[in-house]
Amino acid sequence: MAQHIMTQDPEKALSGPETRYEYVRREIPPDLTFKPDTINPVHNRFIVSTVVMVLTSLALFFLPLFNGLLAGAFGGFHARRMSRALAAAAFASVAVPATLAFLLFIGTATQSHLFWGLGFWGYTALYVIGMFIGAATGAVSSPFWAGGDSRAPAFLSAPPGRAPIAAPPSRPTTP
């Protein structure tokens, strides 16, 4: 005959019997390794060079052409490749004027006199031109200041000499 267990907690009554787990101790296979608990951030050059360009541009926003040149040179130097530097410059050329336009939009009408002489679109044109010139300059100058590209093949000043005719094709093996 089945017994009914009465309880005051309806969730416990509907949940059924408790699940039991059994743990078995085994040896860990020798080829199994564990991940360390530390966080190793991935150093993405495109993201970092874009952030360098944007932050430098925003810090020097009051110098219309010079902020683009300087930010592009720093970011392009960090990007190390022309394609990466120009892509970061394209992103920064949209992000910085958009940020300034947003800040001018939320500001009062008296704060927009920063661009009275040049105008917002003139400022943006000078900034974009300076950004791309600076990015190209930084990417080109990176191998000169950083000690060269480690992935580039090394060139010798003289052509390789011919091997002697009597030279063995490989090193002799010793027992």
C-alpha positions as CSV (number, residue, x, y, z in Angstrom):
1,M,0.0,0.0,0.0
2,A,1.4,3.4,-1.0
3,Q,2.0,6.0,1.6
4,H,1.2,9.6,1.1
5,I,3.7,12.1,2.7
6,M,2.1,15.3,3.7
7,T,4.2,18.5,3.7
8,Q,3.5,22.1,4.1
9,D,5.8,23.1,1.2
10,P,4.0,22.5,-2.1
11,E,7.2,22.9,-4.2
12,K,9.0,20.2,-2.2
13,A,5.9,17.9,-2.6
14,L,5.9,18.3,-6.4
15,S,9.7,18.1,-6.9
16,G,9.9,14.3,-6.2
17,P,12.8,12.5,-4.6
18,E,16.1,14.1,-4.2
19,T,18.7,13.3,-6.8
20,R,21.8,11.5,-5.6
21,Y,25.2,11.9,-7.2
22,E,28.1,9.5,-6.8
23,Y,31.6,10.7,-7.4
24,V,34.3,8.3,-8.7
25,R,37.9,9.2,-8.1
26,R,40.1,8.4,-11.1
27,E,43.6,9.3,-12.2
28,I,43.8,12.3,-14.6
29,P,45.2,11.3,-18.0
30,P,48.7,12.6,-18.6
31,D,47.8,14.5,-21.8
32,L,45.0,16.5,-20.0
33,T,45.9,20.0,-19.0
34,F,44.0,22.7,-17.1
35,K,43.5,26.3,-18.1
36,P,45.2,28.8,-15.8
37,D,42.9,31.0,-13.8
38,T,44.6,34.2,-15.0
39,I,43.1,36.4,-17.7
40,N,45.4,36.9,-20.7
41,P,44.1,39.7,-22.8
42,V,44.5,39.5,-26.5
43,H,46.6,42.3,-27.9
44,N,44.6,43.4,-31.0
45,R,46.6,46.0,-32.8
46,F,43.7,47.4,-34.8
47,I,41.6,48.1,-31.7
48,V,44.4,49.6,-29.8
49,S,45.6,51.8,-32.7
50,T,42.0,53.0,-33.2
51,V,41.7,53.8,-29.5
52,V,45.0,55.7,-29.6
53,M,43.8,57.7,-32.6
54,V,40.4,58.6,-31.1
55,L,41.8,59.5,-27.7
56,T,44.6,61.6,-29.1
57,S,42.2,63.4,-31.4
58,L,39.7,64.1,-28.7
59,A,42.5,65.4,-26.4
60,L,43.7,67.8,-29.1
61,F,40.3,68.7,-30.6
62,F,41.0,72.4,-30.5
63,L,43.8,72.0,-33.1
64,P,42.0,71.2,-36.4
65,L,44.7,69.8,-38.7
66,F,47.4,69.1,-36.1
67,N,45.2,66.7,-34.0
68,G,44.6,64.5,-37.0
69,L,48.2,64.5,-38.0
70,L,49.5,63.7,-34.5
71,A,46.8,61.1,-33.7
72,G,47.2,59.4,-37.1
73,A,51.0,59.3,-36.7
74,F,50.7,57.7,-33.2
75,G,48.0,55.2,-34.3
76,G,49.7,54.4,-37.6
77,F,53.0,53.8,-35.8
78,H,51.2,51.4,-33.4
79,A,49.3,49.7,-36.2
80,R,52.6,48.9,-38.1
81,R,50.9,48.0,-41.3
82,M,49.4,50.4,-43.9
83,S,46.1,48.6,-44.3
84,R,45.5,48.4,-40.5
85,A,46.5,52.1,-40.1
86,L,44.2,53.3,-42.8
87,A,41.3,51.2,-41.5
88,A,41.8,52.6,-38.0
89,A,42.0,56.1,-39.5
90,A,38.7,55.6,-41.3
91,F,37.0,54.5,-38.1
92,A,38.5,57.4,-36.1
93,S,37.5,59.9,-38.9
94,V,33.9,59.0,-38.3
95,A,34.0,58.5,-34.5
96,V,35.7,61.8,-33.5
97,P,33.5,64.2,-35.6
98,A,30.4,62.3,-34.6
99,T,31.4,62.6,-30.9
100,L,32.1,66.3,-31.3
101,A,28.8,66.8,-33.1
102,F,27.0,65.0,-30.3
103,L,28.7,67.1,-27.7
104,L,27.8,70.2,-29.6
105,F,24.2,69.0,-29.9
106,I,23.7,68.4,-26.2
107,G,25.6,71.7,-25.3
108,T,23.9,75.0,-25.3
109,A,23.9,77.3,-28.3
110,T,26.6,79.6,-26.8
111,Q,29.1,76.7,-26.6
112,S,29.2,76.0,-30.4
113,H,31.3,79.1,-31.2
114,L,34.4,76.9,-31.2
115,F,33.9,76.3,-34.9
116,W,32.7,79.8,-36.0
117,G,35.7,80.6,-38.1
118,L,36.2,77.2,-39.7
119,G,32.8,75.7,-39.4
120,F,32.0,72.2,-38.4
121,W,32.4,70.7,-41.9
122,G,35.6,72.6,-42.5
123,Y,37.0,71.3,-39.2
124,T,35.9,67.7,-40.2
125,A,37.6,68.0,-43.6
126,L,40.9,69.2,-42.1
127,Y,40.7,66.5,-39.5
128,V,40.1,63.7,-41.9
129,I,42.9,64.9,-44.3
130,G,45.3,65.1,-41.4
131,M,44.2,61.8,-40.0
132,F,44.9,59.9,-43.2
133,I,48.3,61.7,-43.8
134,G,49.3,61.0,-40.2
135,A,48.2,57.3,-40.4
136,A,50.2,56.7,-43.6
137,T,53.2,58.5,-42.1
138,G,53.1,56.5,-38.9
139,A,52.7,53.2,-40.7
140,V,55.6,53.9,-43.0
141,S,57.9,55.1,-40.2
142,S,57.1,52.2,-37.9
143,P,59.8,49.8,-39.2
144,F,62.5,52.5,-39.0
145,W,61.9,53.3,-35.4
146,A,60.8,49.9,-34.1
147,G,63.8,48.0,-35.5
148,G,62.2,46.6,-38.6
149,D,59.4,44.1,-39.2
150,S,60.3,40.7,-37.7
151,R,58.2,38.9,-40.3
152,A,60.1,40.4,-43.2
153,P,62.8,38.2,-44.8
154,A,66.4,39.1,-44.0
155,F,68.3,40.3,-47.1
156,L,72.0,39.7,-47.5
157,S,74.3,42.3,-49.1
158,A,76.0,39.6,-51.3
159,P,74.4,36.8,-53.3
160,P,74.8,33.3,-51.7
161,G,78.0,31.5,-52.9
162,R,78.0,28.2,-54.7
163,A,78.7,25.1,-52.7
164,P,81.9,23.2,-53.5
165,I,81.4,20.3,-55.8
166,A,82.9,17.8,-53.4
167,A,80.6,18.9,-50.5
168,P,78.3,16.3,-49.0
169,P,74.6,16.9,-49.5
170,S,73.9,16.9,-45.8
171,R,75.7,16.7,-42.5
172,P,77.2,13.4,-41.7
173,T,75.6,11.5,-38.8
174,T,77.7,10.5,-35.9
175,P,76.8,7.4,-33.8
